[in-house]
Amino acid sequence: MKTNIGIQEDRTQAVAVQLSKLLADEYVLYTKTRNAHWNVEGPDFHNMHLFFESQYEQLDEIIDNVAERVRALGHYAPATLKSFLQLTHLTEYSERENTSKGFLEELLTDHDSIITFLRENIEPFANEYRDAGTSDFITGLMETHEKMAWMLRAHLK
């Protein structure tokens, strides 16, 4: 059944393309955060293990919400690792030590990249594509990522 939510199909398609890129970024960041959770080493292992767990749990919820937003617009969400790696703005892996500092710096860079991507799409979604709902949705995601980035940054001081 066709989605009829008051937004032209070409506009929902354009928004879905950007959301698919976001979904890929979120999935790659989730995987990298899981990696940090599993592989962090050092005297702060226990605390950082739990911290990274709280972060990937938040990202898991974000991933589901982004995919469901794509579906609500009447489009299919990408759902393969291959598609995520083709769509993402992030690097899958960078060389670093398996210390909390190494993981924190890498994850912070990725959060900052996602925040920038979200910020750049707030106005186009609302004004160019006439999709205030998705604009509001990504504004909320941006705020969530800003808080997550703050938490990462605070560990690096």
Helices and strands as residue ranges (DSSP letters): H 9-39, H 45-72, H 81-87, H 100-123, I 124-128, H 132-155
